[in-house]
Amino acid sequence: MAAARDPGGMTARERIFQEATGGVGGRRSLAAVLLGLATFGLVATVSAWQVTAESTALPMLRSGVGVLVDIDAFLAEEGEALRQAATEQDGALSFERYPLPIALEAAEVRAASDAELRDMLLDRSAALVYAEGLAAFDRTGSQAISRVSLEGMLELAVGQLSRETHERAGLAAMVLATAVAVLGAATAAMSTGWGRLRVPAGAVALGAVPAAAIAFVFRLGTEVVGGEDQFLNDTRAIIGAALGAGVRNGAIVAGAGLALVLASVALEAAERRLRPGGELDEDGGTGSAEFEQF
């Protein structure tokens, strides 16, 4: 059934949208809402970009990969054979029974202690996973691990700590940062007086608060889950790091926005006292011709 139209040819939805966005106040409200949404996305993408940076990701990858490949069990079973192979040949040694396609030089293996050999395997494995992501775990192209299993969840979490994810998050953050700047400028341009500071700052704060709150709630949830299972503990650590960055970044942005809102309120109050005869408009402007010159 076709929607009913008014004499002007518009449906009720179209009329409501026009009323909401038709005037300067409506367009400013729309820009403020979009600014808040862009801020929410910016906090999320910057947090992902920070967590997937190589310096942050590699230590978590070492721990996660160590659990996934069961590094201690592998060395207990294959360590002697590996050292024997290193004494019989030179050049690169490959590991057929190791889950990741890495290689060590025979000279490295011969000179390494058990702890050093473990560290070398984990360092090379973490670097490989960071470079290739989830694909590093699939040597045959036909690997199938259930993502519902604890091993599958950890592998999925580890696979996100990659250079590709870092680059994608950085690109998304740049796009959203540009959107925040453009929408912030547009919101300020459609405001008057101290509203030029208060309105965009308030929109930014309102966008950052839910980002921090959602990350905080989910982080609390991950802290409840755990126990003795190392797969679960490592998965929780990786997810917790990402959520912790979201809480921190969201709180910083929300705090900065709120500080600017409070500053605009204080400056407006000071202006009222300095200009007792000036009438302030709804955005905090004096409305006087003399003030508008500034």
Legacy VTK file of the C-alpha trace (Angstrom):
# vtk DataFile Version 3.0
C-alpha trace
ASCII
DATASET POLYDATA
POINTS 294 float
0.000 0.000 0.000
1.382 3.409 -0.992
2.107 5.843 1.832
-0.353 8.699 2.228
0.907 12.037 0.956
0.021 15.540 2.060
-1.125 18.284 -0.349
2.525 19.116 -0.988
3.173 15.599 -2.255
5.308 14.435 0.709
4.811 11.392 2.915
4.719 11.775 6.702
8.272 10.419 6.953
9.569 12.860 4.353
7.817 15.747 6.082
9.278 14.839 9.487
12.763 14.537 8.000
12.433 17.903 6.284
11.275 19.549 9.499
14.150 18.001 11.419
16.841 18.999 8.955
15.340 21.912 7.051
16.477 24.776 9.269
19.930 25.651 10.541
19.149 24.036 13.898
18.034 20.837 12.217
21.119 20.639 10.028
23.315 21.350 13.033
21.635 18.547 14.981
22.173 16.141 12.104
25.836 17.161 11.817
26.264 16.725 15.591
24.780 13.216 15.476
27.064 12.254 12.595
30.003 13.770 14.491
29.212 11.604 17.499
28.998 8.474 15.353
32.266 9.307 13.593
33.921 9.821 16.981
32.677 6.418 18.149
34.189 4.791 15.074
37.418 6.749 15.431
37.923 5.554 19.017
37.343 1.946 17.917
39.689 2.076 14.927
42.472 3.921 16.748
42.277 1.310 19.522
42.554 -1.508 16.962
45.465 0.288 15.285
47.308 0.604 18.599
46.781 -3.009 19.666
47.894 -4.390 16.292
51.084 -2.305 16.167
54.095 -4.607 15.875
55.610 -3.616 19.235
52.337 -4.405 21.008
51.220 -7.401 18.967
54.420 -9.500 18.941
54.540 -10.210 22.717
50.896 -11.319 22.635
51.569 -13.390 19.528
54.473 -15.153 21.237
52.210 -16.206 24.064
49.275 -17.184 21.850
51.382 -19.063 19.307
53.209 -20.873 22.102
49.898 -22.277 23.305
48.569 -23.059 19.834
51.648 -25.011 18.731
52.270 -26.463 22.220
55.876 -25.366 22.018
57.086 -27.197 25.113
55.601 -30.512 23.987
57.102 -30.032 20.523
60.584 -29.434 21.924
60.282 -32.375 24.298
59.407 -34.680 21.382
61.495 -33.180 18.583
64.311 -31.352 20.335
66.851 -34.174 20.220
66.094 -34.997 16.571
66.400 -31.328 15.709
69.803 -31.052 17.356
70.953 -34.259 15.679
69.925 -32.888 12.279
71.808 -29.667 13.039
75.042 -31.632 13.627
74.674 -33.561 10.374
73.994 -30.688 7.973
74.451 -26.982 7.440
72.008 -24.381 6.169
68.323 -24.051 6.962
66.462 -26.683 8.973
62.748 -27.086 8.335
60.288 -28.683 10.736
57.743 -30.959 9.142
55.856 -31.581 12.370
55.815 -27.940 13.445
52.448 -26.266 12.726
54.028 -23.155 11.159
56.333 -23.078 8.121
59.451 -21.604 9.709
63.117 -22.534 9.437
66.204 -22.125 11.613
69.841 -22.223 10.606
71.668 -25.354 11.700
74.402 -23.222 13.276
71.791 -21.422 15.397
70.380 -24.710 16.655
73.799 -26.174 17.491
74.800 -23.158 19.563
71.450 -22.614 21.326
70.382 -23.752 24.773
66.918 -25.202 25.277
65.568 -21.798 26.397
67.218 -20.018 23.465
65.836 -22.558 20.991
62.366 -22.040 22.431
62.719 -18.261 22.129
63.930 -18.512 18.530
60.973 -20.677 17.542
58.499 -18.322 19.201
60.128 -15.193 17.758
60.079 -16.560 14.197
56.549 -17.898 14.630
55.209 -14.613 16.002
56.859 -12.657 13.169
55.369 -15.026 10.578
51.852 -14.788 12.006
52.117 -10.993 12.217
53.140 -10.864 8.555
50.601 -13.372 7.207
47.737 -13.455 9.718
45.526 -16.534 9.853
46.987 -17.825 6.581
50.201 -18.690 8.424
48.429 -21.555 10.207
47.239 -23.167 6.978
50.177 -24.970 5.393
48.020 -27.013 3.012
45.246 -24.570 2.135
42.632 -26.957 3.509
42.866 -26.415 7.259
39.524 -26.535 9.073
39.420 -25.638 12.774
36.054 -24.931 14.344
35.866 -21.294 15.443
33.510 -22.423 18.220
36.302 -24.433 19.866
38.729 -22.839 22.317
41.608 -23.549 19.927
39.660 -21.970 17.074
38.835 -18.847 19.099
42.464 -18.381 20.114
43.666 -18.905 16.546
41.141 -16.344 15.307
42.211 -13.824 17.962
45.902 -14.396 17.232
45.292 -14.082 13.495
43.861 -10.590 13.930
47.158 -9.355 15.382
48.630 -8.879 11.938
50.236 -6.187 9.824
47.242 -6.268 7.465
44.812 -5.580 10.303
47.079 -2.786 11.531
47.168 -1.140 8.113
43.416 -1.455 7.619
42.729 0.016 11.061
45.111 2.891 10.326
43.381 3.674 7.034
39.944 3.572 8.652
41.185 5.805 11.475
42.473 8.397 8.999
39.161 8.445 7.129
37.186 8.798 10.351
39.563 11.451 11.708
38.937 13.460 8.545
35.182 12.991 8.978
35.397 14.151 12.599
37.313 17.259 11.567
34.902 18.127 8.731
31.769 17.458 10.795
33.213 19.325 13.765
33.924 22.354 11.586
30.446 22.156 10.037
28.778 21.903 13.443
30.764 24.875 14.722
29.954 26.901 11.603
26.226 26.336 12.126
26.449 27.413 15.767
26.880 30.860 17.265
28.729 32.316 20.221
30.220 29.817 22.633
28.071 27.159 20.989
30.786 27.004 18.332
32.902 25.306 20.993
30.245 23.668 23.148
28.167 21.902 20.485
30.934 20.031 18.621
32.772 19.269 21.875
29.584 17.863 23.373
28.945 15.731 20.290
32.481 14.340 20.452
32.090 13.536 24.156
28.744 11.845 23.570
30.311 9.721 20.829
33.282 8.690 22.965
31.333 7.836 26.129
29.464 4.826 24.666
32.691 3.601 23.026
34.431 3.571 26.413
31.372 2.172 28.205
30.831 -0.698 25.770
34.524 -1.627 25.847
34.505 -1.469 29.663
31.474 -3.745 29.993
32.890 -6.322 27.601
36.259 -6.182 29.321
34.605 -6.947 32.640
32.898 -9.861 30.937
36.201 -11.275 29.683
37.711 -11.047 33.172
34.965 -13.286 34.521
35.816 -15.976 31.964
39.018 -17.890 32.526
40.189 -20.686 34.761
42.967 -23.157 34.111
42.526 -23.481 30.350
45.478 -21.776 28.656
43.641 -21.411 25.335
40.927 -19.411 27.073
43.356 -17.373 29.142
45.384 -16.306 26.098
42.241 -15.479 24.130
41.039 -13.400 27.045
44.384 -11.578 27.263
44.299 -10.590 23.583
40.668 -9.462 23.649
41.235 -7.707 26.967
44.133 -5.711 25.502
41.955 -4.503 22.631
39.072 -3.601 24.933
41.422 -1.915 27.390
42.662 0.353 24.602
39.045 1.205 23.782
38.304 2.108 27.391
41.422 4.273 27.645
40.971 6.082 24.344
37.243 6.577 24.843
37.806 8.010 28.312
40.515 10.383 27.050
38.367 11.704 24.187
35.245 11.955 26.354
37.203 13.769 29.057
38.652 16.226 26.560
35.214 16.907 25.063
33.643 17.379 28.479
36.468 19.714 29.512
35.808 21.895 26.468
32.075 21.922 27.206
32.717 23.021 30.784
35.218 25.604 29.572
32.653 27.077 27.177
30.072 27.233 29.977
32.547 28.971 32.285
33.608 31.432 29.586
29.983 32.158 28.762
29.258 32.851 32.439
32.268 35.161 32.603
31.039 36.960 29.506
27.631 37.458 31.097
29.264 39.193 34.029
31.452 41.347 31.777
28.514 42.267 29.519
25.559 42.616 31.889
23.475 44.311 29.195
24.131 41.737 26.469
21.494 39.178 25.668
22.783 35.662 25.064
21.195 33.585 22.335
20.461 29.875 22.664
24.032 28.943 21.726
25.678 31.327 24.138
26.193 34.360 21.864
25.658 37.863 23.125
23.616 38.846 20.134
25.269 42.265 20.120
26.758 43.705 16.962
29.878 44.647 18.849
30.486 41.024 19.957
29.816 39.613 16.509
32.809 41.575 15.228
35.001 39.207 17.220
LINES 1 295
294 0 1 2 3 4 5 6 7 8 9 10 11 12 13 14 15 16 17 18 19 20 21 22 23 24 25 26 27 28 29 30 31 32 33 34 35 36 37 38 39 40 41 42 43 44 45 46 47 48 49 50 51 52 53 54 55 56 57 58 59 60 61 62 63 64 65 66 67 68 69 70 71 72 73 74 75 76 77 78 79 80 81 82 83 84 85 86 87 88 89 90 91 92 93 94 95 96 97 98 99 100 101 102 103 104 105 106 107 108 109 110 111 112 113 114 115 116 117 118 119 120 121 122 123 124 125 126 127 128 129 130 131 132 133 134 135 136 137 138 139 140 141 142 143 144 145 146 147 148 149 150 151 152 153 154 155 156 157 158 159 160 161 162 163 164 165 166 167 168 169 170 171 172 173 174 175 176 177 178 179 180 181 182 183 184 185 186 187 188 189 190 191 192 193 194 195 196 197 198 199 200 201 202 203 204 205 206 207 208 209 210 211 212 213 214 215 216 217 218 219 220 221 222 223 224 225 226 227 228 229 230 231 232 233 234 235 236 237 238 239 240 241 242 243 244 245 246 247 248 249 250 251 252 253 254 255 256 257 258 259 260 261 262 263 264 265 266 267 268 269 270 271 272 273 274 275 276 277 278 279 280 281 282 283 284 285 286 287 288 289 290 291 292 293
